[in-house]
Structures are given as C-alpha cells and as structure tokens.
C-alpha cells in the first residue's frame, strides 16, 4: 500500500469559497499522467480529494494549481496529505461516513462510486486503484450492515430540515419549496414529508425530474420560470442544484421580499457551488444558512454515533489487513508460492473425506499432487515470464487466492 498517496481538502480547514473553486474532473488529470500512474478524484459538497500512484507529489500539487487556479502554497496549507496505509485508511473512513460533517452520513459512498465510474471511464484508474476502491466498497457495506451507524441516516440535507423545524416549530402550516431534484434535494424532501410538511413544491430546470420528485413526495411540480412566484409564497426554501452560478441573486430576493412585505423566509443552501448569493442573508427577515452555517448543528446524537464509529474502525482495521496482504502478494514468487499452498490445501481437503487405508491414501496423494502440479505448470511459467502487477492480479483472481486465504483464516 506504500505506493498510494492522497491529498484531501475538506470542510475542516477550507471555507466554502475555497471548496467551490477546488474541484477536479478525471479528464483534467490525463495530461499529467505517465506510464504506470493512476489517479482517482473525489468531489463532494464538503471535500475534494485526489488519490494517486506513481506520480511525484510536486507534480500533483502543480496539476491541482493549474486546474483550480489556487496557488500551490495555499493548496498545501489547506490540505492534508496521507501516504501508504494511512491514505487507504482515510479513504475507508471517508466511505464509511466517519469523516463527514455528520458522522455516518450515507450519501458519501454513492459519491465515491460515481467518482470511481468516472475514473474508469477516463482510464485514470487501473489495477491497484481499482482493487483499493472495491475493497473500500466492501468495507463500507460491512459497516452499514454490521453496525448501527446507519440505523438513523443523517445527512446535510436532513439536518437542513431539522434546522427549519427548529426555527418554525410545527412546519405543517408552512409552505416549503425545494429547488433541485438530485439526491440531496430528494433527501431533504423526504425529511420534510416525515416532519409533517403537506404544502410542498419542487422546481428544477428539467421539469420532468421536478415532476418525478414531486410525485414521490406528494408535492406539486412547478416550472423553473415560476421561481420568483414560489419564493414569494414559500416560508422554507431548500436549494440543492448542480448550477455553476447562483440561481438566487440579491436583486431577485430584494424583489421577492418586497412582494412578501418582508415576511420572514428561511433559505437553506446545501449546494456546492452555492445556489444563493451570500449577500441575500443581509436582507431584512431573510435568513440564509449554507453548509458552513450547518456545522454548528450537525453534532446531534454524536455520542451514540461515536460508539458505533468505534465498531466501524475495528472493521476498517481488519479490511486494511486483508488489503495489505494482497499488496504484499503482488510479487510473482509470492503468488507462485500461494498457488502451491492452494494445491496442498486442495489435496488435504479431498483426502479428508475419503475412508481408505494408509497405503491407498499415499498413492492417491501422489497421484493428485502430480496432476495438480501439471495443471499449475502453465500459470506458474506465465508468471515467471510476465511478472507484471496486472498479470499477477489476474492469476490471483482466477484461482481466488485471496478469497481462499481469507476462508482458511476463518476456519483456523
């Protein structure tokens, strides 16, 4: 695992302004790759991370500076750098939601999978990174099923609704507006419905998606050109679109507030980049909250989540050990040795169920060993001639060496 490195910029050190600017796409990184290198980039609402193999650190920082326009010095100042086992452990922790603004947040795993698909499509991820990410998915799944950390799923979107509920109290009489129809908007809408909201509208640039989400929530879809009218009528507004520019500007809200006669409105912006101009929060009776504002309320039920987090870290530790053994095995001689160990285990397993004399057992053992050695001659010869990581991994997968090793450990 020593080959893997990670640079992480997240909500712990960087402001929303910087995180909005610090975004990386797989295709942006292709010009910086070289033979044998791999890169994986993860962008979420509160972090951007880059994992790489076989590239100099200085090249990575230069690449990120070139892509984002942020100076090298500031990138290093606002980021954490992890190497080897720590880098993989950090990815496992992130995938499990243990490093999220809200501990146990489930949406992060889907975002990691989406980023992996993008990396594969852009050919920036190969054998080593693929193995790490698939182990990441397995680890996160185990944590979800073997701990209670996901029993009460909490996300930034649901916390946004909790904030509105805290301010308004009973939101059954409040009109709510959701702008956007993606995952975060859907979560916010479901949470509003759970909290008793019965007067709900959905606006999205693609009207069909607004219709789909509104039907799911029992709300009313509205065309995007009704935005000002809906803002005028709504008490609670939750924004989560994929727009690169704010969709609610200060002039728009000035007109809205005049039409509302300055009656109070809560605007919760959980998008990144932001959907609402920050100056909107300065308007009278216009209460604006963004991701930074939500940091003060996301520690609810923190004690129980941290107890579950300890169980999750035990799983992470185990899975790191399994992955570490795989990395150690990425050597032709080690894999050849594992093939012959598999042969011996197979012989022992076959003979253990046979009720034969000692003499017959010896003959059968010799015959099995000779046959299996002949069978292994071809993959062994191939590995000696082609000892690349890709070929070693292929042989290990064909013969399920790592899975069998795990099974043997369990039996023992």
N, C-alpha and C positions, 0 to 999 in steps of 0.2 A: 504493500500500500504506500510505500515511501515515494512512489512516482507521482502521486496525486497532490495537487495544491488547490487552495480555494481563497478567493478574495471576496469578502462579504461586506456590503454597505447596507445598513438597516436602520430601523427606527430608533435604535439605542443611541446612535451617535449622530445621525444625519437628520436634518429637518425635512419636511415635506417638499420644500422648494428644491433642495438638492436631489432628493429621491425622484422627483418628477423628471429631472434632467438626466439622471444616471440610469438610462435604460439601454439594453444591449440585445440585438437580434442575432441569431446564428449566422445569417448571411453577411452581417457586418464583420464577422471574425475570420471569414475564409481567407482574405488576403494575408493574414498574419500567421496562418498555419504552415507547417513544414512537414516533411516526411516523418511519419510515426507519431505526430502530435494529435491530441484530441482536446476538444473544448466543449463544455456544456454551460449554458447561461440560463439563469432563473430570474424572472422578473415577477414580483408580486406587488400588492398595494403598499407593503412596508419594507421591501428589501429588493436588492439586486445582487446576485451572486454569480461569480464565474469560477468554474472548476476546470483545471487544465492538466494535461500530461505532456511532458517532453517539450516545454516552452520555457524560456527564461522569464523570471519574474519581471525584469525590466521591460521586456517585450510586451507582456500582458498589460502592465500599467500604461505603457506608451499607446497601446491599442485602445484601452478604455478612454484615455485622454483624447485621442484622435476622434473616437466615435461620439463621445458625450460633450466634448468641449470643456471639460473640467480639468484644471491643472493637475499634473502628476502629484505634486506635493499635497494638495487638498485631498485627492483620492486616498493617498496613504494615511493621511491624518484622520479621515472619517471612516476608514475601513479596518476590518480585522483580517489577518492573513493566517490561514491554517495549513499545515503540511502533514502529509502522510496519514497516519491513523487518525489524527485529530481532524483532518479535513473530512474524512469519511464519517467519523463520529458526528461532526457538525451537520452533515447532510442528513444522517439518520435522525438527529434531534429535530432538525427543521421539518422533516417529513412527518414526524410524529406530532407536530404542533407544540413541541416543548419550548421552542424559541419564539413563538408567535406573541403578538401583543396580548392575546388571550390564550392562556395555556390550554392545549387540547383542541385548538381550532381545526376543524376537519377539512376546510377548503384547500389548505396548502398542498395536500397530497395530489389533488386533481391538477393543481397548477404545476407541480413538479412533473407529473405525467405528460401534460401538454407540452412543457418545455422539452421533455425527452423526445417526444414525437417530432418536434421542430428540429432538434439536433440531428436525429436520424435522417429526416428528410433533407437536411442541408449537408449531410455527410461530415459533420464535425465530431460525431461520436462514433467510436468503434469498439473493439473487443473489451478493453479494460473498463472504459466508462460505462458501456452497456451492462457489464457484469455488476459494477457498483450500483447502478441505478435499479437494476432488477432486484438486487439484494435490499435496496432501500424500500422498494415497494413491498417486499415480503415482510420486512421489519415493521413498517408502518401498519400493515394489515394485522400482524400478530398483536401489536399494541392495542389496536382497536378491538380485537376480539378477546384478548386475554386480560385486559384491564378495564376499569370503569371510566377511563379518561374521556371516552366519547359518549358516555351514557346521557349526558345533558350537553349536546353540542352547542357551543357558543362561538360566535364569530363577531367581527366588527359590525357586520350588518345587524345581527340580533342585538348587540349592545346599543346600536343606534336607536333601535325601537325602545329598548329599556330606558334610554335617556328621555325620549319623547314621553313615555309613560310616567316617568318620574316627574316631569315638568307639568304635564296636563292632568295627571291622576287617571281618572277613568277616560279612556280615549274612544269609548263607544260613540260619544256625541261629536267627536272631532272628525273633520274631513281630512283624509290623507291622500297624498299624491306621491307616486313612485315614478321617477324619471329614469328609464333604462329597463332592460329586460334580460340582463345576464344573470349569472349565478348569484352575485351579491344582492342584486335587486330582488331576485326570487326569494332569497333567504329573508330579506327584510320584509317582503310582502307576507310571507308565511307567518313570520313572527307577529306582524301587525294583526293578522287574522286571529292568531292564537290569543292575542291580548284583547280581542273583542271588537276590533275595527270592522265596521259594517259599511262605511262610506268611503270607498277606496277607488281611486282612478290610476290608470297606468298610461304613461306616454313613452313612446320610443320612436326613433327615426324610421325604423322598419315597422310599419303599422301592424303587420301580421304577427310579429313577435309580441307586440303590446296586447293584441287580441288573445294570443295563446296564454300569456301570463295572467291577464285579467280573468279569463275563463277559469284558470286554475285557482285563482284567489277569490272568485266570486265578486270581482270588481268590474269597473267599466273602462274599456279602452278608449283613448282619445287620440286624435291625430296630433302630430307634432306642432302644427300651426295654431293649436289651441293652448299652447304653453302659458301665455300671459293670462288668459282667462282662468285656467286651472290654478295658477299661482294665486290669483286674486281670491279664489273661492276656498283655498285649502288652508288648514291650520298646521299640518305637519307635512313637510316635503323631504323626501329622501332621494338623493341623487347618486346614481352609480352607472354612468355610461362609459363608453370607450372613446369618447371625444378627446382629441388632442388639444382643444381650446375650450375655455369656459363657455357653457351654454347659457348661463345666467349671469349677465353683466350688471354692473352697478346702475346704469341708466334704466335697464329693464326693471330692476327691483324698485327703483325710485317711482316709476310709473305704477307698478303693482301696488306699492304701499299707499300711494295717493288714492288709487281705486278702492283699496281696503279701508280707507280712512284711518290708516295707521293701526289697525287692529293687530295684535301680536301674531307672529308667524315663526315657526321653528324650521330652519333649513339645516339638514344634516348631509354633509358632503362626504361620502365614503369612496369617492373615485380617486384614481391616481393615473394621469394628471387630474387636477381638481376640475370639477364641473362648475363651481361657483366662484366668482371673483371675490377674493378675501375682503375687499372694501365694502361688500354688501353688509358685512357684520357691523358696520359703523352706523347703519341707518336705524332710526328710532323704531323700537319694538320689533326689530328684525334680528332674531337670534340665530347666529350661524355657528355651527360646530363642524370641524373637519377631523381627519384622522388624529392629528396632534391633540385636539381637544378631548378625544375619546380616551386618551391614555390614562386620564385620572379616574375613569370609572370601570376599567376592564379587570380590576383585581377582585371582583365579586366571587365568592366561593373559592378563593385562592388556596385556602388551607387544604380542602379536600382534593383539589386538583394536584397540588404538590405531593400529596401522599400517593396518588395514582402515578404521578410522574416518576417516583422512586421505583415503582414496579416496572415502568416503561424503560427506565435506564438499565435495569437488570437484563431485559430482553435485548436492548441495544448492545450491551456488553457481550452477550452470547453471540449475537449475529456478527459482531465485529470479529470475534474469534474465528467463526466459520469462514468469513471472507478473508481473513488474514491467512488461514491455511490454504485457501485457493491461490492467493497471490504467491505464497511460498512454493506452491506446487507448479508454478509456471516455469518449469525447468524440465527439459527433455528427460534427464536422468531420473528426476523425482517421479515423473509421470510413468516412465517405464517400470520403475520400482513398484508404483501403485498398481500397475496392470498385473504384475506377477503376484502381488499381495491379493488382488481380486481373484486371481486364478486359484491360489491356495485356499482362500475362503470358500470359493465355489466347490472345490473338491471336498473340503471338510463338511460342507452343508449337504452335499449329495450322499456322502458315505454315512452320515449320522443317522439317516433314516433307513439304512439297509441292515437287515438281520442276517449277516453272513459270518463265516468263520474268519479267523485272523488271516489265514493264508489267502482266502478269496479276496479279502479286503485289500491286502497288499497288491495283488495282481490288478484289481480294479483301480486302485490308486495310481499305479504305474501307468496303466492304460489311459486314464483320464488326464494325468499330467502330460503325457506325450501328446495327446490330441490337442489339449488346450495350448501347449507351447507352440504347436504348429499353427494354431489359429492366431496366436498373438504375434507370430513372426512378422507378418506384414505391417501391422500398425507400429511395431517396435522399429522395424527397418525404416519406415516412413519418417518417424520422429527423429531418428538419427541423421537422416539426410535433410530433413526440413524442420529444424528446431525453433520455428518462429512461434510467437505468442498465439497467433491466430490458429495455427495447426495444433498446438498443444491443447488449447481450449477446446477445439473441435473433438479431438480424441477423448478428452476428459468428459465431454458431454455425451458422446456416443456410448461410452462404456459406463456412464453415470458414476464416475469415480468419486465425486464429491458427495453425491447423494448416498452412495453406499457407505462411504466413510462415516457420514452422519448416522446412518442406521446402525452401524457397528458400535458407535459411541453410545447410542441409546440402549442397545442390548446389553452392553457392558455395565 
